Amino acid sequence: MSSESVGGIFGAVVAAIVLAVAIVFGPIGQYGKPARPAKVDTAAPAAPAAPAPRGPVIREVPNQ
């Protein structure tokens, strides 16, 4: 048995395994897959919240 025939047999086995894996896992990409449903945003947009205070607020300055 020459190395060429061993390589041919080994190549055929590897090709068969790759083909079987490709069939099991299906097509690559979006082909053959069901379409994703569109997102439906039924919630009303929330009103923006009041901004948080940024620091201490000094309302009166004592006179000395």
PDBQT receptor file of N, H, CA, C and O in Angstrom, charges set to zero:
ATOM      1  N   MET A   1       0.858  -1.157   0.000  1.00  0.00    +0.000 N 
ATOM      2  CA  MET A   1       0.000   0.000   0.000  1.00  0.00    +0.000 C 
ATOM      3  C   MET A   1       0.910   1.227   0.000  1.00  0.00    +0.000 C 
ATOM      4  O   MET A   1       1.734   1.411   0.897  1.00  0.00    +0.000 OA
ATOM      5  N   SER A   2       0.743   2.056  -1.021  1.00  0.00    +0.000 N 
ATOM      6  H   SER A   2       0.074   1.906  -1.749  1.00  0.00    +0.000 HD
ATOM      7  CA  SER A   2       1.619   3.222  -1.129  1.00  0.00    +0.000 C 
ATOM      8  C   SER A   2       1.074   4.370  -0.293  1.00  0.00    +0.000 C 
ATOM      9  O   SER A   2      -0.081   4.362   0.134  1.00  0.00    +0.000 OA
ATOM     10  N   SER A   3       1.928   5.348  -0.073  1.00  0.00    +0.000 N 
ATOM     11  H   SER A   3       2.866   5.355  -0.420  1.00  0.00    +0.000 HD
ATOM     12  CA  SER A   3       1.512   6.484   0.744  1.00  0.00    +0.000 C 
ATOM     13  C   SER A   3       0.448   7.321   0.040  1.00  0.00    +0.000 C 
ATOM     14  O   SER A   3      -0.332   8.017   0.690  1.00  0.00    +0.000 OA
ATOM     15  N   GLU A   4       0.418   7.251  -1.290  1.00  0.00    +0.000 N 
ATOM     16  H   GLU A   4       1.051   6.686  -1.818  1.00  0.00    +0.000 HD
ATOM     17  CA  GLU A   4      -0.612   7.997  -2.023  1.00  0.00    +0.000 C 
ATOM     18  C   GLU A   4      -1.999   7.408  -1.786  1.00  0.00    +0.000 C 
ATOM     19  O   GLU A   4      -2.968   8.153  -1.641  1.00  0.00    +0.000 OA
ATOM     20  N   SER A   5      -2.103   6.110  -1.745  1.00  0.00    +0.000 N 
ATOM     21  H   SER A   5      -1.316   5.505  -1.862  1.00  0.00    +0.000 HD
ATOM     22  CA  SER A   5      -3.414   5.503  -1.513  1.00  0.00    +0.000 C 
ATOM     23  C   SER A   5      -3.857   5.706  -0.059  1.00  0.00    +0.000 C 
ATOM     24  O   SER A   5      -5.043   5.899   0.206  1.00  0.00    +0.000 OA
ATOM     25  N   VAL A   6      -2.921   5.664   0.870  1.00  0.00    +0.000 N 
ATOM     26  H   VAL A   6      -1.957   5.507   0.655  1.00  0.00    +0.000 HD
ATOM     27  CA  VAL A   6      -3.269   5.938   2.268  1.00  0.00    +0.000 C 
ATOM     28  C   VAL A   6      -3.738   7.381   2.406  1.00  0.00    +0.000 C 
ATOM     29  O   VAL A   6      -4.706   7.662   3.112  1.00  0.00    +0.000 OA
ATOM     30  N   GLY A   7      -3.045   8.294   1.728  1.00  0.00    +0.000 N 
ATOM     31  H   GLY A   7      -2.258   8.065   1.155  1.00  0.00    +0.000 HD
ATOM     32  CA  GLY A   7      -3.459   9.704   1.775  1.00  0.00    +0.000 C 
ATOM     33  C   GLY A   7      -4.814   9.917   1.139  1.00  0.00    +0.000 C 
ATOM     34  O   GLY A   7      -5.606  10.727   1.620  1.00  0.00    +0.000 OA
ATOM     35  N   GLY A   8      -5.091   9.202   0.065  1.00  0.00    +0.000 N 
ATOM     36  H   GLY A   8      -4.448   8.544  -0.326  1.00  0.00    +0.000 HD
ATOM     37  CA  GLY A   8      -6.400   9.315  -0.589  1.00  0.00    +0.000 C 
ATOM     38  C   GLY A   8      -7.522   8.808   0.287  1.00  0.00    +0.000 C 
ATOM     39  O   GLY A   8      -8.586   9.423   0.365  1.00  0.00    +0.000 OA
ATOM     40  N   ILE A   9      -7.288   7.686   0.948  1.00  0.00    +0.000 N 
ATOM     41  H   ILE A   9      -6.424   7.187   0.884  1.00  0.00    +0.000 HD
ATOM     42  CA  ILE A   9      -8.308   7.131   1.841  1.00  0.00    +0.000 C 
ATOM     43  C   ILE A   9      -8.522   8.067   3.034  1.00  0.00    +0.000 C 
ATOM     44  O   ILE A   9      -9.655   8.336   3.433  1.00  0.00    +0.000 OA
ATOM     45  N   PHE A  10      -7.419   8.552   3.589  1.00  0.00    +0.000 N 
ATOM     46  H   PHE A  10      -6.499   8.333   3.265  1.00  0.00    +0.000 HD
ATOM     47  CA  PHE A  10      -7.526   9.474   4.717  1.00  0.00    +0.000 C 
ATOM     48  C   PHE A  10      -8.247  10.762   4.302  1.00  0.00    +0.000 C 
ATOM     49  O   PHE A  10      -9.061  11.289   5.061  1.00  0.00    +0.000 OA
ATOM     50  N   GLY A  11      -7.954  11.260   3.119  1.00  0.00    +0.000 N 
ATOM     51  H   GLY A  11      -7.293  10.832   2.503  1.00  0.00    +0.000 HD
ATOM     52  CA  GLY A  11      -8.636  12.458   2.624  1.00  0.00    +0.000 C 
ATOM     53  C   GLY A  11     -10.115  12.231   2.424  1.00  0.00    +0.000 C 
ATOM     54  O   GLY A  11     -10.921  13.115   2.714  1.00  0.00    +0.000 OA
ATOM     55  N   ALA A  12     -10.495  11.050   1.928  1.00  0.00    +0.000 N 
ATOM     56  H   ALA A  12      -9.840  10.331   1.692  1.00  0.00    +0.000 HD
ATOM     57  CA  ALA A  12     -11.909  10.739   1.732  1.00  0.00    +0.000 C 
ATOM     58  C   ALA A  12     -12.640  10.656   3.066  1.00  0.00    +0.000 C 
ATOM     59  O   ALA A  12     -13.779  11.109   3.182  1.00  0.00    +0.000 OA
ATOM     60  N   VAL A  13     -11.988  10.080   4.070  1.00  0.00    +0.000 N 
ATOM     61  H   VAL A  13     -11.063   9.712   3.975  1.00  0.00    +0.000 HD
ATOM     62  CA  VAL A  13     -12.601   9.983   5.398  1.00  0.00    +0.000 C 
ATOM     63  C   VAL A  13     -12.799  11.378   5.986  1.00  0.00    +0.000 C 
ATOM     64  O   VAL A  13     -13.863  11.672   6.531  1.00  0.00    +0.000 OA
ATOM     65  N   VAL A  14     -11.788  12.236   5.882  1.00  0.00    +0.000 N 
ATOM     66  H   VAL A  14     -10.924  11.996   5.440  1.00  0.00    +0.000 HD
ATOM     67  CA  VAL A  14     -11.900  13.599   6.412  1.00  0.00    +0.000 C 
ATOM     68  C   VAL A  14     -12.986  14.373   5.666  1.00  0.00    +0.000 C 
ATOM     69  O   VAL A  14     -13.751  15.112   6.285  1.00  0.00    +0.000 OA
ATOM     70  N   ALA A  15     -13.059  14.210   4.341  1.00  0.00    +0.000 N 
ATOM     71  H   ALA A  15     -12.437  13.609   3.839  1.00  0.00    +0.000 HD
ATOM     72  CA  ALA A  15     -14.085  14.902   3.567  1.00  0.00    +0.000 C 
ATOM     73  C   ALA A  15     -15.480  14.432   3.962  1.00  0.00    +0.000 C 
ATOM     74  O   ALA A  15     -16.405  15.241   4.027  1.00  0.00    +0.000 OA
ATOM     75  N   ALA A  16     -15.645  13.139   4.227  1.00  0.00    +0.000 N 
ATOM     76  H   ALA A  16     -14.893  12.481   4.174  1.00  0.00    +0.000 HD
ATOM     77  CA  ALA A  16     -16.945  12.615   4.641  1.00  0.00    +0.000 C 
ATOM     78  C   ALA A  16     -17.348  13.171   6.006  1.00  0.00    +0.000 C 
ATOM     79  O   ALA A  16     -18.514  13.496   6.228  1.00  0.00    +0.000 OA
ATOM     80  N   ILE A  17     -16.387  13.278   6.911  1.00  0.00    +0.000 N 
ATOM     81  H   ILE A  17     -15.440  13.014   6.730  1.00  0.00    +0.000 HD
ATOM     82  CA  ILE A  17     -16.688  13.827   8.242  1.00  0.00    +0.000 C 
ATOM     83  C   ILE A  17     -17.072  15.292   8.137  1.00  0.00    +0.000 C 
ATOM     84  O   ILE A  17     -18.024  15.730   8.782  1.00  0.00    +0.000 OA
ATOM     85  N   VAL A  18     -16.345  16.055   7.332  1.00  0.00    +0.000 N 
ATOM     86  H   VAL A  18     -15.572  15.699   6.808  1.00  0.00    +0.000 HD
ATOM     87  CA  VAL A  18     -16.662  17.482   7.166  1.00  0.00    +0.000 C 
ATOM     88  C   VAL A  18     -18.027  17.645   6.536  1.00  0.00    +0.000 C 
ATOM     89  O   VAL A  18     -18.793  18.512   6.957  1.00  0.00    +0.000 OA
ATOM     90  N   LEU A  19     -18.356  16.841   5.544  1.00  0.00    +0.000 N 
ATOM     91  H   LEU A  19     -17.733  16.137   5.202  1.00  0.00    +0.000 HD
ATOM     92  CA  LEU A  19     -19.665  16.919   4.908  1.00  0.00    +0.000 C 
ATOM     93  C   LEU A  19     -20.781  16.568   5.893  1.00  0.00    +0.000 C 
ATOM     94  O   LEU A  19     -21.826  17.218   5.900  1.00  0.00    +0.000 OA
ATOM     95  N   ALA A  20     -20.568  15.548   6.721  1.00  0.00    +0.000 N 
ATOM     96  H   ALA A  20     -19.719  15.019   6.715  1.00  0.00    +0.000 HD
ATOM     97  CA  ALA A  20     -21.582  15.169   7.708  1.00  0.00    +0.000 C 
ATOM     98  C   ALA A  20     -21.794  16.274   8.729  1.00  0.00    +0.000 C 
ATOM     99  O   ALA A  20     -22.933  16.549   9.107  1.00  0.00    +0.000 OA
ATOM    100  N   VAL A  21     -20.719  16.913   9.183  1.00  0.00    +0.000 N 
ATOM    101  H   VAL A  21     -19.794  16.689   8.876  1.00  0.00    +0.000 HD
ATOM    102  CA  VAL A  21     -20.850  18.014  10.144  1.00  0.00    +0.000 C 
ATOM    103  C   VAL A  21     -21.585  19.189   9.509  1.00  0.00    +0.000 C 
ATOM    104  O   VAL A  21     -22.407  19.835  10.160  1.00  0.00    +0.000 OA
ATOM    105  N   ALA A  22     -21.292  19.466   8.243  1.00  0.00    +0.000 N 
ATOM    106  H   ALA A  22     -20.624  18.942   7.714  1.00  0.00    +0.000 HD
ATOM    107  CA  ALA A  22     -21.968  20.575   7.559  1.00  0.00    +0.000 C 
ATOM    108  C   ALA A  22     -23.460  20.304   7.422  1.00  0.00    +0.000 C 
ATOM    109  O   ALA A  22     -24.264  21.229   7.537  1.00  0.00    +0.000 OA
ATOM    110  N   ILE A  23     -23.841  19.064   7.180  1.00  0.00    +0.000 N 
ATOM    111  H   ILE A  23     -23.188  18.313   7.087  1.00  0.00    +0.000 HD
ATOM    112  CA  ILE A  23     -25.265  18.737   7.057  1.00  0.00    +0.000 C 
ATOM    113  C   ILE A  23     -25.951  18.806   8.411  1.00  0.00    +0.000 C 
ATOM    114  O   ILE A  23     -27.087  19.271   8.500  1.00  0.00    +0.000 OA
ATOM    115  N   VAL A  24     -25.285  18.353   9.467  1.00  0.00    +0.000 N 
ATOM    116  H   VAL A  24     -24.362  17.976   9.395  1.00  0.00    +0.000 HD
ATOM    117  CA  VAL A  24     -25.891  18.344  10.807  1.00  0.00    +0.000 C 
ATOM    118  C   VAL A  24     -26.115  19.758  11.310  1.00  0.00    +0.000 C 
ATOM    119  O   VAL A  24     -27.187  20.064  11.831  1.00  0.00    +0.000 OA
ATOM    120  N   PHE A  25     -25.118  20.629  11.163  1.00  0.00    +0.000 N 
ATOM    121  H   PHE A  25     -24.247  20.380  10.740  1.00  0.00    +0.000 HD
ATOM    122  CA  PHE A  25     -25.244  21.972  11.711  1.00  0.00    +0.000 C 
ATOM    123  C   PHE A  25     -25.956  22.933  10.784  1.00  0.00    +0.000 C 
ATOM    124  O   PHE A  25     -26.211  24.070  11.181  1.00  0.00    +0.000 OA
ATOM    125  N   GLY A  26     -26.282  22.541   9.587  1.00  0.00    +0.000 N 
ATOM    126  H   GLY A  26     -26.075  21.618   9.264  1.00  0.00    +0.000 HD
ATOM    127  CA  GLY A  26     -27.096  23.343   8.692  1.00  0.00    +0.000 C 
ATOM    128  C   GLY A  26     -26.321  24.439   8.003  1.00  0.00    +0.000 C 
ATOM    129  O   GLY A  26     -25.109  24.569   8.177  1.00  0.00    +0.000 OA
ATOM    130  N   PRO A  27     -27.032  25.222   7.223  1.00  0.00    +0.000 N 
ATOM    131  CA  PRO A  27     -26.388  26.277   6.438  1.00  0.00    +0.000 C 
ATOM    132  C   PRO A  27     -25.781  27.363   7.323  1.00  0.00    +0.000 C 
ATOM    133  O   PRO A  27     -26.215  27.592   8.452  1.00  0.00    +0.000 OA
ATOM    134  N   ILE A  28     -24.789  28.008   6.785  1.00  0.00    +0.000 N 
ATOM    135  H   ILE A  28     -24.436  27.823   5.868  1.00  0.00    +0.000 HD
ATOM    136  CA  ILE A  28     -24.112  29.080   7.510  1.00  0.00    +0.000 C 
ATOM    137  C   ILE A  28     -24.840  30.387   7.229  1.00  0.00    +0.000 C 
ATOM    138  O   ILE A  28     -25.253  30.641   6.097  1.00  0.00    +0.000 OA
ATOM    139  N   GLY A  29     -24.995  31.196   8.231  1.00  0.00    +0.000 N 
ATOM    140  H   GLY A  29     -24.659  30.990   9.151  1.00  0.00    +0.000 HD
ATOM    141  CA  GLY A  29     -25.628  32.503   8.055  1.00  0.00    +0.000 C 
ATOM    142  C   GLY A  29     -27.129  32.440   8.263  1.00  0.00    +0.000 C 
ATOM    143  O   GLY A  29     -27.633  31.562   8.964  1.00  0.00    +0.000 OA
ATOM    144  N   GLN A  30     -27.839  33.373   7.652  1.00  0.00    +0.000 N 
ATOM    145  H   GLN A  30     -27.430  34.086   7.082  1.00  0.00    +0.000 HD
ATOM    146  CA  GLN A  30     -29.276  33.504   7.860  1.00  0.00    +0.000 C 
ATOM    147  C   GLN A  30     -30.065  32.553   6.962  1.00  0.00    +0.000 C 
ATOM    148  O   GLN A  30     -31.253  32.339   7.204  1.00  0.00    +0.000 OA
ATOM    149  N   TYR A  31     -29.439  31.974   5.930  1.00  0.00    +0.000 N 
ATOM    150  H   TYR A  31     -28.474  32.147   5.733  1.00  0.00    +0.000 HD
ATOM    151  CA  TYR A  31     -30.159  31.089   5.016  1.00  0.00    +0.000 C 
ATOM    152  C   TYR A  31     -30.637  29.844   5.750  1.00  0.00    +0.000 C 
ATOM    153  O   TYR A  31     -29.871  29.221   6.486  1.00  0.00    +0.000 OA
ATOM    154  N   GLY A  32     -31.883  29.484   5.556  1.00  0.00    +0.000 N 
ATOM    155  H   GLY A  32     -32.505  29.990   4.958  1.00  0.00    +0.000 HD
ATOM    156  CA  GLY A  32     -32.422  28.282   6.159  1.00  0.00    +0.000 C 
ATOM    157  C   GLY A  32     -32.878  28.448   7.592  1.00  0.00    +0.000 C 
ATOM    158  O   GLY A  32     -33.420  27.508   8.174  1.00  0.00    +0.000 OA
ATOM    159  N   LYS A  33     -32.680  29.597   8.166  1.00  0.00    +0.000 N 
ATOM    160  H   LYS A  33     -32.240  30.361   7.693  1.00  0.00    +0.000 HD
ATOM    161  CA  LYS A  33     -33.110  29.832   9.543  1.00  0.00    +0.000 C 
ATOM    162  C   LYS A  33     -34.396  30.655   9.514  1.00  0.00    +0.000 C 
ATOM    163  O   LYS A  33     -34.596  31.452   8.599  1.00  0.00    +0.000 OA
ATOM    164  N   PRO A  34     -35.253  30.473  10.488  1.00  0.00    +0.000 N 
ATOM    165  CA  PRO A  34     -36.477  31.283  10.506  1.00  0.00    +0.000 C 
ATOM    166  C   PRO A  34     -36.153  32.747  10.776  1.00  0.00    +0.000 C 
ATOM    167  O   PRO A  34     -35.194  33.066  11.479  1.00  0.00    +0.000 OA
ATOM    168  N   ALA A  35     -36.960  33.623  10.212  1.00  0.00    +0.000 N 
ATOM    169  H   ALA A  35     -37.739  33.364   9.642  1.00  0.00    +0.000 HD
ATOM    170  CA  ALA A  35     -36.743  35.057  10.392  1.00  0.00    +0.000 C 
ATOM    171  C   ALA A  35     -37.006  35.442  11.837  1.00  0.00    +0.000 C 
ATOM    172  O   ALA A  35     -37.896  34.896  12.490  1.00  0.00    +0.000 OA
ATOM    173  N   ARG A  36     -36.228  36.376  12.319  1.00  0.00    +0.000 N 
ATOM    174  H   ARG A  36     -35.505  36.819  11.789  1.00  0.00    +0.000 HD
ATOM    175  CA  ARG A  36     -36.433  36.858  13.687  1.00  0.00    +0.000 C 
ATOM    176  C   ARG A  36     -37.651  37.775  13.713  1.00  0.00    +0.000 C 
ATOM    177  O   ARG A  36     -37.826  38.601  12.817  1.00  0.00    +0.000 OA
ATOM    178  N   PRO A  37     -38.485  37.636  14.728  1.00  0.00    +0.000 N 
ATOM    179  CA  PRO A  37     -39.635  38.554  14.814  1.00  0.00    +0.000 C 
ATOM    180  C   PRO A  37     -39.158  39.957  15.154  1.00  0.00    +0.000 C 
ATOM    181  O   PRO A  37     -38.202  40.145  15.906  1.00  0.00    +0.000 OA
ATOM    182  N   ALA A  38     -39.847  40.932  14.584  1.00  0.00    +0.000 N 
ATOM    183  H   ALA A  38     -40.624  40.779  13.973  1.00  0.00    +0.000 HD
ATOM    184  CA  ALA A  38     -39.477  42.324  14.847  1.00  0.00    +0.000 C 
ATOM    185  C   ALA A  38     -39.822  42.674  16.283  1.00  0.00    +0.000 C 
ATOM    186  O   ALA A  38     -40.830  42.212  16.819  1.00  0.00    +0.000 OA
ATOM    187  N   LYS A  39     -38.988  43.486  16.902  1.00  0.00    +0.000 N 
ATOM    188  H   LYS A  39     -38.170  43.862  16.467  1.00  0.00    +0.000 HD
ATOM    189  CA  LYS A  39     -39.258  43.910  18.265  1.00  0.00    +0.000 C 
ATOM    190  C   LYS A  39     -40.449  44.874  18.272  1.00  0.00    +0.000 C 
ATOM    191  O   LYS A  39     -40.520  45.805  17.469  1.00  0.00    +0.000 OA
ATOM    192  N   VAL A  40     -41.364  44.631  19.181  1.00  0.00    +0.000 N 
ATOM    193  H   VAL A  40     -41.307  43.875  19.833  1.00  0.00    +0.000 HD
ATOM    194  CA  VAL A  40     -42.529  45.483  19.316  1.00  0.00    +0.000 C 
ATOM    195  C   VAL A  40     -42.405  46.229  20.630  1.00  0.00    +0.000 C 
ATOM    196  O   VAL A  40     -42.419  45.622  21.701  1.00  0.00    +0.000 OA
ATOM    197  N   ASP A  41     -42.284  47.534  20.550  1.00  0.00    +0.000 N 
ATOM    198  H   ASP A  41     -42.273  48.027  19.681  1.00  0.00    +0.000 HD
ATOM    199  CA  ASP A  41     -42.156  48.348  21.755  1.00  0.00    +0.000 C 
ATOM    200  C   ASP A  41     -43.521  48.932  22.082  1.00  0.00    +0.000 C 
ATOM    201  O   ASP A  41     -43.912  49.956  21.523  1.00  0.00    +0.000 OA
ATOM    202  N   THR A  42     -44.253  48.278  22.997  1.00  0.00    +0.000 N 
ATOM    203  H   THR A  42     -43.935  47.446  23.451  1.00  0.00    +0.000 HD
ATOM    204  CA  THR A  42     -45.596  48.721  23.326  1.00  0.00    +0.000 C 
ATOM    205  C   THR A  42     -45.610  49.666  24.523  1.00  0.00    +0.000 C 
ATOM    206  O   THR A  42     -46.614  50.338  24.762  1.00  0.00    +0.000 OA
ATOM    207  N   ALA A  43     -44.528  49.727  25.269  1.00  0.00    +0.000 N 
ATOM    208  H   ALA A  43     -43.713  49.182  25.074  1.00  0.00    +0.000 HD
ATOM    209  CA  ALA A  43     -44.485  50.588  26.446  1.00  0.00    +0.000 C 
ATOM    210  C   ALA A  43     -44.327  52.047  26.021  1.00  0.00    +0.000 C 
ATOM    211  O   ALA A  43     -43.565  52.366  25.109  1.00  0.00    +0.000 OA
ATOM    212  N   ALA A  44     -45.057  52.912  26.694  1.00  0.00    +0.000 N 
ATOM    213  H   ALA A  44     -45.676  52.653  27.435  1.00  0.00    +0.000 HD
ATOM    214  CA  ALA A  44     -44.948  54.336  26.408  1.00  0.00    +0.000 C 
ATOM    215  C   ALA A  44     -43.607  54.840  26.923  1.00  0.00    +0.000 C 
ATOM    216  O   ALA A  44     -43.114  54.367  27.948  1.00  0.00    +0.000 OA
ATOM    217  N   PRO A  45     -43.022  55.788  26.224  1.00  0.00    +0.000 N 
ATOM    218  CA  PRO A  45     -41.730  56.303  26.712  1.00  0.00    +0.000 C 
ATOM    219  C   PRO A  45     -41.908  57.014  28.059  1.00  0.00    +0.000 C 
ATOM    220  O   PRO A  45     -42.849  57.786  28.246  1.00  0.00    +0.000 OA
ATOM    221  N   ALA A  46     -41.016  56.747  28.966  1.00  0.00    +0.000 N 
ATOM    222  H   ALA A  46     -40.253  56.120  28.814  1.00  0.00    +0.000 HD
ATOM    223  CA  ALA A  46     -41.091  57.329  30.298  1.00  0.00    +0.000 C 
ATOM    224  C   ALA A  46     -40.675  58.798  30.242  1.00  0.00    +0.000 C 
ATOM    225  O   ALA A  46     -39.824  59.193  29.445  1.00  0.00    +0.000 OA
ATOM    226  N   ALA A  47     -41.288  59.579  31.096  1.00  0.00    +0.000 N 
ATOM    227  H   ALA A  47     -41.979  59.257  31.744  1.00  0.00    +0.000 HD
ATOM    228  CA  ALA A  47     -40.941  60.996  31.175  1.00  0.00    +0.000 C 
ATOM    229  C   ALA A  47     -39.540  61.130  31.765  1.00  0.00    +0.000 C 
ATOM    230  O   ALA A  47     -39.169  60.374  32.663  1.00  0.00    +0.000 OA
ATOM    231  N   PRO A  48     -38.772  62.078  31.269  1.00  0.00    +0.000 N 
ATOM    232  CA  PRO A  48     -37.420  62.220  31.827  1.00  0.00    +0.000 C 
ATOM    233  C   PRO A  48     -37.478  62.653  33.291  1.00  0.00    +0.000 C 
ATOM    234  O   PRO A  48     -38.288  63.500  33.668  1.00  0.00    +0.000 OA
ATOM    235  N   ALA A  49     -36.630  62.074  34.089  1.00  0.00    +0.000 N 
ATOM    236  H   ALA A  49     -35.972  61.386  33.783  1.00  0.00    +0.000 HD
ATOM    237  CA  ALA A  49     -36.594  62.378  35.514  1.00  0.00    +0.000 C 
ATOM    238  C   ALA A  49     -35.900  63.722  35.729  1.00  0.00    +0.000 C 
ATOM    239  O   ALA A  49     -35.079  64.157  34.922  1.00  0.00    +0.000 OA
ATOM    240  N   ALA A  50     -36.252  64.358  36.832  1.00  0.00    +0.000 N 
ATOM    241  H   ALA A  50     -36.919  64.005  37.488  1.00  0.00    +0.000 HD
ATOM    242  CA  ALA A  50     -35.612  65.631  37.167  1.00  0.00    +0.000 C 
ATOM    243  C   ALA A  50     -34.133  65.378  37.457  1.00  0.00    +0.000 C 
ATOM    244  O   ALA A  50     -33.780  64.349  38.033  1.00  0.00    +0.000 OA
ATOM    245  N   PRO A  51     -33.279  66.305  37.062  1.00  0.00    +0.000 N 
ATOM    246  CA  PRO A  51     -31.853  66.083  37.323  1.00  0.00    +0.000 C 
ATOM    247  C   PRO A  51     -31.555  66.103  38.816  1.00  0.00    +0.000 C 
ATOM    248  O   PRO A  51     -32.168  66.844  39.584  1.00  0.00    +0.000 OA
ATOM    249  N   ALA A  52     -30.617  65.285  39.196  1.00  0.00    +0.000 N 
ATOM    250  H   ALA A  52     -30.119  64.683  38.572  1.00  0.00    +0.000 HD
ATOM    251  CA  ALA A  52     -30.242  65.198  40.595  1.00  0.00    +0.000 C 
ATOM    252  C   ALA A  52     -29.457  66.448  40.994  1.00  0.00    +0.000 C 
ATOM    253  O   ALA A  52     -28.757  67.028  40.164  1.00  0.00    +0.000 OA
ATOM    254  N   PRO A  53     -29.566  66.869  42.259  1.00  0.00    +0.000 N 
ATOM    255  CA  PRO A  53     -28.782  68.027  42.684  1.00  0.00    +0.000 C 
ATOM    256  C   PRO A  53     -27.291  67.743  42.551  1.00  0.00    +0.000 C 
ATOM    257  O   PRO A  53     -26.832  66.630  42.804  1.00  0.00    +0.000 OA
ATOM    258  N   ARG A  54     -26.550  68.763  42.151  1.00  0.00    +0.000 N 
ATOM    259  H   ARG A  54     -26.924  69.668  41.945  1.00  0.00    +0.000 HD
ATOM    260  CA  ARG A  54     -25.141  68.554  41.854  1.00  0.00    +0.000 C 
ATOM    261  C   ARG A  54     -24.225  68.869  43.021  1.00  0.00    +0.000 C 
ATOM    262  O   ARG A  54     -23.026  68.601  42.942  1.00  0.00    +0.000 OA
ATOM    263  N   GLY A  55     -24.732  69.413  44.069  1.00  0.00    +0.000 N 
ATOM    264  H   GLY A  55     -25.706  69.632  44.133  1.00  0.00    +0.000 HD
ATOM    265  CA  GLY A  55     -23.880  69.729  45.199  1.00  0.00    +0.000 C 
ATOM    266  C   GLY A  55     -24.682  70.451  46.272  1.00  0.00    +0.000 C 
ATOM    267  O   GLY A  55     -25.899  70.586  46.150  1.00  0.00    +0.000 OA
ATOM    268  N   PRO A  56     -24.015  70.911  47.312  1.00  0.00    +0.000 N 
ATOM    269  CA  PRO A  56     -24.742  71.625  48.369  1.00  0.00    +0.000 C 
ATOM    270  C   PRO A  56     -25.254  72.965  47.841  1.00  0.00    +0.000 C 
ATOM    271  O   PRO A  56     -24.556  73.689  47.131  1.00  0.00    +0.000 OA
ATOM    272  N   VAL A  57     -26.476  73.262  48.209  1.00  0.00    +0.000 N 
ATOM    273  H   VAL A  57     -27.043  72.674  48.786  1.00  0.00    +0.000 HD
ATOM    274  CA  VAL A  57     -27.096  74.528  47.793  1.00  0.00    +0.000 C 
ATOM    275  C   VAL A  57     -27.099  75.455  48.995  1.00  0.00    +0.000 C 
ATOM    276  O   VAL A  57     -27.701  75.131  50.019  1.00  0.00    +0.000 OA
ATOM    277  N   ILE A  58     -26.439  76.605  48.894  1.00  0.00    +0.000 N 
ATOM    278  H   ILE A  58     -25.951  76.869  48.062  1.00  0.00    +0.000 HD
ATOM    279  CA  ILE A  58     -26.393  77.593  49.970  1.00  0.00    +0.000 C 
ATOM    280  C   ILE A  58     -27.433  78.658  49.640  1.00  0.00    +0.000 C 
ATOM    281  O   ILE A  58     -27.311  79.383  48.653  1.00  0.00    +0.000 OA
ATOM    282  N   ARG A  59     -28.456  78.737  50.484  1.00  0.00    +0.000 N 
ATOM    283  H   ARG A  59     -28.555  78.148  51.286  1.00  0.00    +0.000 HD
ATOM    284  CA  ARG A  59     -29.524  79.673  50.209  1.00  0.00    +0.000 C 
ATOM    285  C   ARG A  59     -29.321  81.002  50.931  1.00  0.00    +0.000 C 
ATOM    286  O   ARG A  59     -29.665  82.055  50.393  1.00  0.00    +0.000 OA
ATOM    287  N   GLU A  60     -28.774  80.965  52.127  1.00  0.00    +0.000 N 
ATOM    288  H   GLU A  60     -28.495  80.109  52.564  1.00  0.00    +0.000 HD
ATOM    289  CA  GLU A  60     -28.531  82.206  52.876  1.00  0.00    +0.000 C 
ATOM    290  C   GLU A  60     -27.100  82.214  53.374  1.00  0.00    +0.000 C 
ATOM    291  O   GLU A  60     -26.588  81.194  53.835  1.00  0.00    +0.000 OA
ATOM    292  N   VAL A  61     -26.465  83.352  53.281  1.00  0.00    +0.000 N 
ATOM    293  H   VAL A  61     -26.881  84.181  52.906  1.00  0.00    +0.000 HD
ATOM    294  CA  VAL A  61     -25.112  83.507  53.787  1.00  0.00    +0.000 C 
ATOM    295  C   VAL A  61     -25.212  84.336  55.048  1.00  0.00    +0.000 C 
ATOM    296  O   VAL A  61     -25.711  85.460  54.992  1.00  0.00    +0.000 OA
ATOM    297  N   PRO A  62     -24.754  83.826  56.199  1.00  0.00    +0.000 N 
ATOM    298  CA  PRO A  62     -24.856  84.615  57.427  1.00  0.00    +0.000 C 
ATOM    299  C   PRO A  62     -23.924  85.833  57.381  1.00  0.00    +0.000 C 
ATOM    300  O   PRO A  62     -22.787  85.735  56.918  1.00  0.00    +0.000 OA
ATOM    301  N   ASN A  63     -24.415  86.974  57.863  1.00  0.00    +0.000 N 
ATOM    302  H   ASN A  63     -25.339  87.053  58.239  1.00  0.00    +0.000 HD
ATOM    303  CA  ASN A  63     -23.607  88.205  57.932  1.00  0.00    +0.000 C 
ATOM    304  C   ASN A  63     -22.968  88.283  59.297  1.00  0.00    +0.000 C 
ATOM    305  O   ASN A  63     -23.655  88.159  60.311  1.00  0.00    +0.000 OA
ATOM    306  N   GLN A  64     -21.656  88.487  59.344  1.00  0.00    +0.000 N 
ATOM    307  H   GLN A  64     -21.097  88.588  58.520  1.00  0.00    +0.000 HD
ATOM    308  CA  GLN A  64     -20.992  88.609  60.626  1.00  0.00    +0.000 C 
ATOM    309  C   GLN A  64     -20.240  89.903  60.702  1.00  0.00    +0.000 C 
ATOM    310  O   GLN A  64     -19.608  90.191  61.719  1.00  0.00    +0.000 OA
TER     311      GLN A  64
